[in-house]
């Protein structure tokens, strides 16, 4: 899938500026991206995610099992991610999109959960 990279020059307000640094899916509430860019990404069945550099946004491929409950990464198209609130959980949710930038705790079936940083 063709990636659309957008450099965001201005985040609205101080809280929005901090939100530009957050990992994961971009929502209309946490970053300014033009409606044209949002529509172009949606037309490709994509989802906007924060890029690898602060202030960048990438149109990522939405994975078919995004958000599905999982016990290990073999059950997902991406990785099985534990909630940040319960990093020792025995179940998690499948990665929402690819690429996905940021650090997550992977749920392990045989091994202990481990923290990994994804970048593509």
HELIX and SHEET records of a PDB file:
HELIX    1   1 UNK A   13  UNK A   19  1                                   7    
HELIX    2   2 UNK A   35  UNK A   43  1                                   9    
HELIX    3   3 UNK A   73  UNK A   75  5                                   3    
SHEET    1   A 3 UNK A   5  UNK A   7  0                                        
SHEET    2   A 3 UNK A  56  UNK A  62 -1                                        
SHEET    3   A 3 UNK A  46  UNK A  50 -1                                        
SHEET    1   B 3 UNK A   5  UNK A   7  0                                        
SHEET    2   B 3 UNK A  56  UNK A  62 -1                                        
SHEET    3   B 3 UNK A  97  UNK A  98 -1                                        
SHEET    1   C 3 UNK A  69  UNK A  70  0                                        
SHEET    2   C 3 UNK A  92  UNK A  94 -1                                        
SHEET    3   C 3 UNK A  80  UNK A  81 -1                                        
SHEET    1   D 2 UNK A 101  UNK A 106  0                                        
SHEET    2   D 2 UNK A 114  UNK A 119 -1                                        
END                                                                             
